[in-house]
Amino acid sequence: MDSALTPVLELTGIHKEFPGVKALNDAGLRLYPGEVHTLMGQNGAGKSTLIKVLTGVYTPDRGRMVLQGQEIAPASTLEAQELGISTVYQEVNLCPNLSVAENIFIGRYPRKWGMVDWRGMREAAARLLHDLEVDIDVSAPLSRYPLAIQQMVAISRALNISSRVLILDEPTSSLDEAEVQLLFRVLRRLREQGMAILFVTHFLDQTYAISDRITVMRNGEREGEYACSELSRLALVNKMIGAPAEAQPAEGAAGHGANAQAAAGLPHGSAAQGELPLAQAAPILLRARGLKRRGVLQPVDMDVREGEVLGMAGLLGSGRTELARLLFGADRADGGSIRIGSHEGIFLTPREAIGAGIGFCSEDRKLEGAILSLSVRENLVLALQARNGMLRAIPLKRQQELANDYVKALGIKTASIETPIGSLSGGNQQKVLLARWLATQPKLMILDEPTRGIDVRAKQEIMDYVTALCRKGMSILFISSELPEVLRCSDRMVVMRDRAACGEYERGQLDDESVLQVIAGEAA
Amino acid sequence: MNAQTLPVPLAASRYGSIMTHALFKPSAALAVLLLIDLIFIPGFFSLEVKDGHLYGSLIDIVNRAAPLMLAALGMTVVIATRGIDISVGAQVALSGTVACMLIAGGTPMPAALAAAIGAALLCGAWNGLLVAALKLQPIVATLILMVAGRGLAQLLTDGQIITVYYQPYFFIGSGYLLGLPFSLYIVAAVFAVVALMMKKTALGLFIQSVGINPVAARLAGLRTATLIFFTYVFCAACAGLAGLMISSNIKSADANNAGLLLELDAILAVTLGGTSLAGGKFSLAGSVIGALIIQTLTYTIYSLGVPPEVNMVVKSLVVFAVCLSQSAEFKNLWKRRK
């Protein structure tokens, strides 16, 4: 980076405290025009808080923010936008029932003779999206499109507001590879135009593919700022975790020493293979036959064995999540059957599936998981209490025990078990939701993207804990977009493509390369 | 208010200021009103015993607030699940009408009361079915019964006021037990049963979960539709009881006016009590206090000799002030000024 340039945006000495948690402690950030700057750090490192300070969602307790030589103190996102700081948030924050065009121009509808110029708006929206190489019907409601497209709409909305600084908070967590490349093309174009882009992600590959510089945050502080080319992946992971990568505690499970290596995206050869006990011989726990739902999933046959991790790979929209939802009764299958224990037939409601010993961590934490204003304890006991029934209330003392036990076992960072779950960081919320299911002691745990939007450390903690449970006989259906993760954790793997299962593989049968070929539909 | 939320307010009042307690604001508003009464209305707090009954302004207010308190209790649970029931007034009219017609026609009182409450429960089941099973928007779904319920009552009575002369029936709305109005015992009993259920069962946790995030609640294994259905049935049962009280009190069934706009007062009481219309966290005690605020306000305005034409405006101003004090946005504005 040319140090002769002055930063377009500089944050220094930012402090922000929440009840019981020091979220930001002397944090800082420098952004130069024409760069893609990646902000990295573990869950709870303060990335999201820093961005919320920057965009006027939170007011910092102390600190200075300077935009193009002028000190700023945005009091709302609107003010930040007017200053030229636009944000695309982690979870898409648009209005699903409005049209795509309305979402892009919401609050700034173009006018003609005092009336909204609907036609002009639609044309402008189509043009903006076309620039992102997304050609869709902009008059259709947003909810009709997949998350990835919604993300693009959010980005074009941010771009449309005249921006000097564009912040992308985990924009790629729900995008598939092709869409990520599309996004990066757009980012590179914007970089050439002199835009300062702040990119928050947990994906190391993407960090190295697009960034010029990296700021690493840890425990609410700025650990350091590095030129991307001068920082190795292993060094980066070390700086995020704050300990030598080799020395990480691998709680519960043996043989996860390769984790830091794998997390850093380094090649992991046969060393990582064959560590988990092979489960082929184990009896079948769940047998699904011809499970289908019209327009959503072609008939799928699948077996889950006792005590195994069954990985499920495939692109967004390949039918992974859809299959999981049918298995759990979240959506109703219109054909096929599921046999687990004494149950035979499809599940009509999640309640039935829970009764049969299935737990389900949804990919959408905010919408389908957390009950935001309830406490950690209440969120944690909810599924168990629901299974027990309303009348058999779990005594408060037992609830506290459960909550304390899981907070400790999963390393959940929270001020207390009575803290509302909404004030925890994403990774910690996810751990609470995981605990919600573990408390019901399921025979089969379905984890749909349990590590989406979560940092390396929390990911590893969650997976370690889960694999340890597998050794005690619990089965896991593990869905993830991150192929290395699926390959590393699974005993067997099902690959989904075009709303159907297209292959089932034993551990060691596939490597990254050949799975990609199966997913892409080329001969394996 | 219930077992699930208890620890937080307790902890807050133990370690922090009592002002952070959820019931502080509604209680304070009621206290201010009572203080005004103390200053401006001579003998407001005096109670006297006549024929073994307690008499006085306070008793009068509580007695008159009884139907509203009941309606507010039912409404609280519905609102906590993100719903609303605007047919409460119609249910009041219907249950009163059924009871009075049957009693006037010579049906034994227990059967008449059961029929009246049964009619209310049917109303609740109808509302619950529309909202929970057919997923109609609650305000639209209950609008149907708001019109139809009163219409049915008017049809039954031919639009006439049906008067009853049956002493035992009058006891519900104007009788005394151990020196206190009998209606208070009804309210206390309903409150106690519901509060006990919140404390001893997981009902409170379930209602809040459904109110805050229905999708997540269903995935966690809750019977969300069943729960929502029964909140409307409960709300209707409360309205039915209120209908008996009102008709017994005026010794007649007035299908045109009984419980008219009671639903709005009930919603107001719930709001004044600190329960958000967005659903989720709720406070039964808050709603009872809210109902008392409304009745005390009415009483105060009349007693102070404010001309009737000013009455509504004054009432709305007070309500506006209380609501403003609960607005987070307003609080932020206030802080920023300072």
Interface residues (C-beta under 8 A of the other chain):
Chain A: A75 F328 A330 T349 P350 R351 I354 F360 S362 L367 E368 G369 A370 I371 L372 S373 L374 S375 E378 V381 L382 A383 Q385 A386 R387 N388 G389 M390 L391 R392 A393 I394 L396 E418 R436
Chain B: A3 Q4 L6 P7 V8 A11 K200 T201 A202 L203 L205 F206 Q208 S209 I212 N213 V215 A216 A217 R218 L219 A220 G221 L222 R223 G280 K281 R336
